[in-house]
Amino acid sequence: MTASPSPSAPLRLLAVHAHPDDESSKGAATMAMYAAAGVDVLVATCTDGSRGDIQNPEMEGKPHPKRDMAGARRLEMDRAAGVLGVSQRWLGFVDSGLPEGDPLPPLPVGSFATLPLERAAAPLVRLVRTFRPQVILSYDENGGYPHPDHIMAHRVAVEAFEAAGDPARYPGTGEAWAPSKLYYDRAFSPERFRALHYALEESGLQSPYAERLAAWLETDAEGHTPPAPTHPTTTQIECGDFFEARDDALRAHRTQVDPGGFFFAVSPAMQRRVWPWEDYSLIQSRIPADLPEKDFFAGLR
């Protein structure tokens, strides 16, 4: 296990996510591993998830999410955080929803992705200055996938990383604190999906990843490999012992996650054998970094 906190310097990790359930599908095993090792792990959830559709057939027609989706997802978030052993804070914004149609309709007025950056980032800057994390984890410029709230979550995370240490910025949100490292999550890395796809096929099992890999291959003129990522993997956290906790946290989001779906296609045992890591890109570091890494807190212990 890579995480072993120093008693003289408490280690703190802040993960910034767009909606309740994103923390369980991106980096959950990493967070559970660090939390179990004594690191203080906090999830900042930007929106209430109120415009999420029911993704689990078993939940169709259930009265609570139909009447109050945000309330149902708040309960789901509480259960997932308990499974992972992490703390969680709501930043208080309204879900923007995922627009559909051609042309796309405008986003709802006042929703998270429509706000000016400084207004959207202020609660996170306040949280950074209060929680004082050494490490912030978020999404890349595409949001991991291009949901408007994911893209805004990326923007506010970068803004908070850059601004929280400057006492002249965001006055009234607490004493300045400069985090040391900013990472982007690579939960959907082509390398991981390719490894899992081939492992399933070699075992005689059907792979749900064929279509995703084919789409990646279409962007490669030679048709050999998925395209090079915008941000390559610099940091792999070995956290296979916590894959079951990750899956249980995902299942806690009952409205959003089908327990027979895509996320559970590969058993935790097979994943531990084939790809026992979660992958990240180190984007900014205010301390010297020796890449590749196996620990978010390398150089900070």
SULWO-V702620 format. One record per pair of residues at least 24 apart in sequence whose C-alpha atoms are under 6 Angstrom apart, sorted by sequence separation. I is the first residue (numbers start at 1). GAP is how many residues later the second one is. D is the distance in Angstrom with one decimal. If there is no record, write none. Layout:
<<I & GAP & D> <I & GAP & D>>
This chain:
<<243 & 25 & 5.8> <19 & 26 & 5.8> <12 & 27 & 5.8> <18 & 27 & 5.7> <11 & 28 & 5.2> <12 & 28 & 4.7> <13 & 28 & 4.8> <14 & 28 & 4.9> <15 & 28 & 4.8> <16 & 28 & 4.9> <17 & 28 & 5.0> <18 & 28 & 4.9> <19 & 28 & 5.3> <12 & 29 & 5.9> <14 & 29 & 5.9> <18 & 29 & 5.9> <19 & 30 & 5.3> <3 & 31 & 5.8> <240 & 32 & 5.2> <4 & 33 & 5.9> <3 & 34 & 5.7> <113 & 35 & 5.7> <121 & 35 & 4.8> <125 & 35 & 4.9> <113 & 36 & 5.3> <240 & 36 & 4.7> <238 & 38 & 5.8> <239 & 38 & 5.7> <113 & 39 & 5.6> <125 & 39 & 5.4> <238 & 39 & 4.3> <237 & 40 & 5.1> <236 & 41 & 5.6> <237 & 41 & 5.3> <236 & 42 & 5.6> <236 & 43 & 4.7> <42 & 44 & 5.9> <44 & 44 & 5.9> <51 & 44 & 5.7> <135 & 44 & 5.9> <140 & 44 & 5.5> <41 & 45 & 5.3> <42 & 45 & 4.7> <43 & 45 & 4.6> <44 & 45 & 5.0> <45 & 45 & 4.9> <46 & 45 & 4.9> <50 & 45 & 5.7> <129 & 45 & 5.8> <134 & 45 & 4.6> <137 & 45 & 6.0> <139 & 45 & 4.9> <235 & 45 & 5.1> <42 & 46 & 5.4> <44 & 46 & 6.0> <45 & 46 & 6.0> <47 & 46 & 4.5> <48 & 46 & 5.6> <49 & 46 & 5.2> <51 & 46 & 5.1> <133 & 46 & 5.8> <134 & 46 & 5.0> <135 & 46 & 4.9> <136 & 46 & 4.9> <137 & 46 & 4.8> <138 & 46 & 5.0> <139 & 46 & 5.5> <46 & 47 & 5.9> <47 & 47 & 5.1> <48 & 47 & 5.8> <126 & 47 & 4.7> <129 & 47 & 5.9> <135 & 47 & 6.0> <137 & 47 & 5.8> <233 & 47 & 5.4> <234 & 47 & 5.0> <47 & 48 & 5.1> <129 & 48 & 5.2> <233 & 48 & 4.9> <32 & 52 & 4.8> <20 & 57 & 5.8> <235 & 57 & 5.7> <237 & 57 & 5.3> <234 & 58 & 4.9> <235 & 58 & 4.6> <236 & 58 & 5.2> <235 & 59 & 5.6> <186 & 93 & 5.2> <186 & 94 & 5.1> <185 & 95 & 4.8> <184 & 96 & 5.6> <184 & 97 & 5.2> <183 & 98 & 5.4> <183 & 99 & 4.5> <183 & 100 & 5.5> <182 & 101 & 5.6> <182 & 102 & 5.2> <181 & 103 & 5.7> <181 & 104 & 4.4> <180 & 105 & 5.7> <180 & 106 & 5.0> <13 & 120 & 5.4> <12 & 121 & 4.6> <15 & 121 & 5.8> <12 & 122 & 5.8> <13 & 122 & 5.0> <14 & 122 & 4.9> <15 & 122 & 4.6> <16 & 122 & 5.2> <18 & 131 & 5.7> <18 & 132 & 5.3> <18 & 135 & 5.5> <26 & 161 & 5.5> <83 & 166 & 5.7> <80 & 169 & 4.3> <80 & 172 & 5.5> <76 & 176 & 5.6> <76 & 177 & 5.0> <59 & 196 & 6.0> <56 & 199 & 5.6> <55 & 200 & 6.0> <56 & 200 & 5.9> <54 & 201 & 5.0> <55 & 201 & 4.7> <56 & 201 & 5.5> <54 & 202 & 5.6> <55 & 202 & 5.8> <56 & 202 & 4.3> <30 & 209 & 5.7> <29 & 210 & 5.8> <29 & 213 & 5.0> <29 & 214 & 5.6> <29 & 217 & 5.2> <28 & 218 & 5.3> <24 & 225 & 5.7> <24 & 226 & 5.2> <21 & 232 & 6.0>>
